[in-house]
Amino acid sequence: MQLPASLARRGGALALCALAATAVPAADDHGHDHGDAPAPAAAALPRFTAESELFELVGVLDGRRLTLYLDRPDDNSPVTGARLELDIGGTAVAADPHGDGEFEALLAAAPPPGVLPVTVTVVAGDEADLLAGELDIHAPAPADEAPPAGGWRGAAGGAIAGLAAAGALLWAARRRAHRSLRAGGAA
C-alpha cells in the first residue's frame, strides 16, 4: 500500500516542523535552577513634594535618612541660607544643611508602611512659609516571591511539544508504510 503523495508531503513537512521546534529553547521550568536570576528592578524610594509660591521642597526617604531639596519654583534655583523645621507624623525632626538648597534629617526609626503627613516651616532671610505634603511608604515586596507559573511561555512550550509529538507520529507512520511497501507486504 502506497501513501498518497499529499500525505507523504505533509508527513515530511510535519517532521521538519518537529525538528525545528526542538531547536527552540524550552519554556521556563520553575523546578530547576538555571543559574543566577536577573536582578529585580530597583524600587523607587518613598518621596514627597510640597510647594508654595515661594518655595518648592522634595524629600526622599532612604531607610531612616531623609534628604531634602529646597528650590525656587520659578527657576529651580537652590534656596541659600535657609532653615527648615520639620514635623513628620507629629514628631519634630531636625534638618541639617548640606549645601545650597540641600538638607538631611535622620529619623529615630524607619517609618512603618502608610501615609505620613509632613509639614515644613521654611525661613530664608526675610521670607518664611509653611509647606505641607504626604510621605507615602509602601511595604517592601517579599524577596522570595516566586514568579507566576505558566504564562505565554508555558503555553508556547506545550504547543511546540504537541507539534513535535504529532510530527514524530506522522514520520513514524510514514516510515512504517514505506518499509511495508519495500517488503511487498500489506501495511
N, C-alpha and C positions, 0 to 999 in steps of 0.2 A: 504494500500500500504506500502510495506516494502522497506526501503532504502537498496541498495546493500551494502554488508559488506565493500567493499573498500571505498565507500563514507562515511560510518559511521566512519571508522577508520580515514580518512582524516579530517573529521569534528572535531573529538576528538583531533587529533594532532594539528590542527589549533587553537582550543580553548586553548589548553595548551600553544601554542606559544603566543597567545594573552595575556594570564595571565602572562607568563614570561616577555613579553615586557613591561607590566605595572610596573614591578619591576625596570626597567632601569630608571635612573634619566632623567628628561626631558631636552631637549636642552635649551641653553641659551635663555632667553626672555629679550630683551633689554628694555622692557617697565615696568619691575618690579624691585624693589630693593631687592637684596639678601644679604644685609649686606655689609661690607667693601670689596672693590675690592683689589686684591693683589697689592702691591706697584710696580710701574713700575721699570724696571731695571735702575740702575743709569747710566747716560750718562757719557762717558769719558770726562775729562776736556781737553780743547784745549792744544796742546803742540807743541813744535818744537825741532829739533835737529840740531846741527851744529858741524862739526868736521874738524880737520886738522891732520897733523902728530904729533903735539904736544899736542893738547887738544881736548876734547870731551865735548860738552855742551848740556844739556837738560833743556828746560824751560817749566814750567807747569803754565797755567793761570787759576786762580780761581777768577772770577769777575774782580776786579782791582788789585789783588795781583798776582805777577809773582814770582814763586820760581824757582831758577836756580841751577843746579847741574853741577859742573865742575870737570872732572877727566882726567886721562891719558888714551888714547885709548889702550895702550899695556897691562895694567894690571888693569884698572878700579880703580886705587888708587886716592883718592881725591887730588886736587891740593891745596897745603897750601900756604898761604901768597899772594894770587893773588888779582888783582884789575880788575874790569870789567867796561867798558864804553859801555852802550847800546844805540842803536838807533832803535826805533820801529816805522815803518811807517813814518820816517822823524822827529821824536821827540826824543830828548835826554832824557834818563831816568836814574836816579841814582840807583845803585845796592849796597846794604849794605851787608857785610859779616855776616854770621850767623853760623860760624863753618868752619871746613876744607872742602873746596870744595862746600859749600852751601851759596847761596846768596838770597836776597829778594829785590824786587823792587815793589813800589806802584805806579800804573799808576794814572794819574789825573782823568780819567774816564774809565769805562769798554769799550773796543773797540767794534765797531759795527761788525756785521757779515761780513765776507770777508777774504781775504788773505792779511796779513801784512808782508812786508819784515822786517827782523830782522838782524842787524849787531852788532857784539860784538867785541870790542878790549880787548884782554886778555893780561895782563902784570903780569908775575910771575917771580920775581928775574931778571935774565938776559934774560929770554925768553919773547917774545911778538909775538902775532899772531892776525890776523883778521879773525873772523868766520862769516859765513852768513847762514841764514835759512829763513823759512817762517812759520808764525803762521796762521793756517787756522781755522777761527772761524765760526761755523755754527749757524744759528738761532735756538733758542730752539723750540721744537715741542709744539703745543698748548696743555695745560694740560687737557682741556675738550673735546678733540677729542674722539669721540665715536668709539669703535671697529667696524670693518666691520660686517655687518649683514650676517646671513646665514652661509656659510661655510659648512664643513662636518658635524658639529653638527646639523645644521638645516636640512640638507638632511637626516641624520640618524633619527632625530626625526620624520620627515614626513614619512619615510619608516616604522618606528615602529608603528606610528599611523595608517597607511594603513593596516599593518598586523593585528593589533588589531581589526580594524573595520571588516576586512574580516573574521577573526576568530569568532568574535561575531555574524556576519550574518550567517555563516555556523552553529554555535552552535544553534542559534535560529531556523533555518530551520530544523535541526535535531531533536530538541526538539518538534517542532510543528508536524513533521512527526511521531515521537514516540507517542505523545498524540493521534494523529489521529488513529494510529494502535490499541492503547488500547481501544479507544471508539468504535472501529469497524466501523468507518465511512471512507469515502474517503477523501483523502488529498486535 
